[in-house]
Amino acid sequence: MCRTRPSSDSVDGGIDRRRRSSSDRSSHFIARVARWKSRKARSISRSPPVSGGSGRSVGTDVSSREQNRRDRPVVGPARGYRRAAGRAGEQGWCEDGGVNGGPVGRSAWTAGQVARHLRIAESTLRSWHRRYGVGPRASRPGSYRRYTAEDIARLQRMHDLIRAGMLPSDAAQTIGGPVPVERPLEELVAAARELDNARCLAVLEQAFAGWGVVPAWERLCQPALKVIDADQRTEPDCVDREHVLSWAVTAALHRVDRPPAEPGRPLVLLACVEAEQHTLPLEALAAALAQHRVAVRMLGAAVPTTTLVHAVAAARPTAVVLWAQSPATARLDAIRALGAFPVTRVTAGPGWPRGRLSGTERVATLPAAVALLLDPAG
């Protein structure tokens, strides 16, 4: 059967019709997208902004918010710890829990970031989670695992125990199950109000063992002290609650495991200036440094300047931390007296001026103090 070959005119015509049809469809699609964008822009401009928890408008500037998210650097403790510690100094490091910046945020970390921070394989992290239940508390089935600061502190503690020679199963049992933030705080405050020393001590020991000294101090001790301090404004006679809580915090800090100091590690001397009685922040600093295997000598409350000079001459520390709770006790003679010694003089506490005094270092938070004293020469 013969087939008639189409003429060139009919072929060209078909091609032109197909081209026009494709062009019409593209133009129609582009017009629809433009109309949709126009309606979206009008609806956004008409709707009032919704304020989020941080006070910023939510949903009004999607492009800029997305750009900020992309541009924001991911800073983990391994690389940005010293920078973060410097910013944290603005929050205040107060015995009564006065943290101007509020509690530490619950930044979410991926498994890869946590593994790099701990310097372990990501498969090891998954194994700990699968075998021993040591993993992210807030993860839901079907979602990506995200680790909070509490999770990372517990994993760091488990890693340290394993490196010290403990079996992973024993290490997981030692650090215990996940410690929620809200319930221990409520229990600690309730126990302090009931003047229950033993109950306060049990809550604090669990927190220090599970989280570590610095996270437990910032997330549990400071908020609890702040609540108890607020109680005294309505009930001036309830100072006994603060005494019970302070005693329990001190006792729990003294029971924190303190590995032997590394040979050759610089010595740090801690002291309250003359007439200063508030020692609790220095107790927390001593325990935190000891967990990092830093050699610490604690002189305690109300150290006379002559006694401080004698101790520095005898112990030859690399750094001396002087705590002052109020401007009335922040006397400069102790700082001047140490000028003859090759030591790093560190002022701590709300009593000192906000600016750095000549020849001294100023720290205002526990993380900032730990970061500085781990490398006082740097």
Secondary structure, 3 states (H helix, E strand, C coil): CCCCCCCHHHHHHHHHHHHHHHHHHHHHHHHHHHHHHHHHHHHHHHCCCEECCCCCEECCCHHHHHHHHHHCCCCCHHHHHHHHHHHHHHHCCCCCCCCCCCCCCCCCECHHHHHHHHCCCHHHHHHHHHHHCCCCCCCCCCCCCCECHHHHHHHHHHHHHHHCCCCHHHHHHHHCCCCCCHHHHHHHHHHHHCCCHHHHHHHHHHHHHHHCHHHHHHHHHHHHHHHHHHHHHHCCCCHHHHHHHHHHHHHHHHCCCCCCCCCCCCEEEEEECCCCCCCHHHHHHHHHHHHCCCEEEECCCCCCHHHHHHHHHHHCCCEEEEECCCCCCCCCHHHHHHHHCCCEEEEECCCCCCCCCCCEEEECCHHHHHHHHCCCCC
